[in-house]
Structures are given as C-alpha cells and as structure tokens.
Amino acid sequence: MDITLNIRYTGKNGAARKFADEMISSGTVAAIRAEAGNLRYEYYQPLDDPETVLLIDSWEDQAAIDTHHASPMMATIAALREKYDLHMTVERFVSIEDNEEDRRFIRK
C-alpha cells in the first residue's frame, strides 16, 4: 500500500520556487530520493499560481515515512521552510488495489 502526500508550499515573491530550487541544488532532494522506501519526490508549479509549489512525495509504506521523518534531512527541510517563510497544506492519499473497473477509464 503506497502512501502519497501532496504538499503545497506557498510564500511571497517567488519564495516557494526558491525553496524548491535550493532543495534540489543542495542535494537534499537526491538524498531523499535515495532513501529506502521513497517512490517519488517531485516538485511542480501551478500554471496559474506562481507563489505555490506542489511536492508529490510517495513512499512504500508508513514505516518508510516514519524513518524519513526521523532523519536529519527533516531539520534541513524545516530550516529552508523558515528561511523562505513558507506555509503548507498537506493531503494524504493511500493507494488501492488495481482493478478492472478502474482500468477502463485510464488511457495509456
């Protein structure tokens, strides 16, 4: 059962984009992607909202998330959020088993 978090970071004057850029350039994103259980860690920016960045963060299970949250990287992330004065909203999604009913709506 995969768990995906959609985390929206919002700031002012391009701060959310600067945060994401620094997360990438500092190597923090690469380190998170290398953690056991990480499936996806990607930033996106809405076309109609330049002050928000969306992080899609997926993990194999809750244990992988708990290990990530206990890692030193969380202090780095928290410090950067403070540096850029960002606010967050979080949505959590849990995968369901693939089924025939769902597949008929998906175009590949």
Residue pairs with C-beta under 8 A, 6 or more apart in sequence:
1 61
1 94
1 95
2 39
2 58
2 59
2 60
2 61
2 94
2 95
3 58
3 59
3 60
3 61
3 62
3 65
3 92
3 93
3 94
3 95
4 40
4 56
4 57
4 58
4 59
4 92
4 93
4 94
4 95
5 55
5 56
5 57
5 58
5 65
5 90
5 91
5 92
5 93
6 54
6 55
6 56
6 57
6 90
6 91
6 93
7 54
7 55
7 57
7 88
7 89
7 90
8 52
8 53
8 54
8 55
8 88
8 89
8 90
9 16
9 19
9 20
9 52
9 53
9 54
9 55
9 81
9 86
9 87
9 88
10 16
10 51
10 52
10 86
10 87
10 88
10 89
11 19
11 51
11 84
11 85
11 86
11 87
12 51
12 85
14 50
14 51
15 51
15 84
15 85
15 86
16 45
16 51
16 52
16 53
16 84
16 86
17 45
17 50
17 53
18 84
19 53
19 80
19 81
19 83
19 84
19 86
20 43
20 45
20 53
20 55
22 80
23 29
23 43
23 77
23 80
24 30
24 43
26 76
28 73
28 76
28 77
28 80
29 41
29 43
31 73
32 38
32 41
32 68
32 73
33 41
35 64
35 67
35 68
35 71
36 64
36 67
37 59
37 60
37 61
37 63
37 64
37 65
37 67
37 68
38 58
38 59
38 60
38 64
38 68
39 58
39 59
39 60
40 56
40 57
40 58
41 55
41 56
41 57
41 58
42 55
42 56
43 53
43 54
43 55
44 53
44 54
44 55
44 56
45 52
45 53
45 54
46 52
46 54
59 65
59 68
68 74
81 88
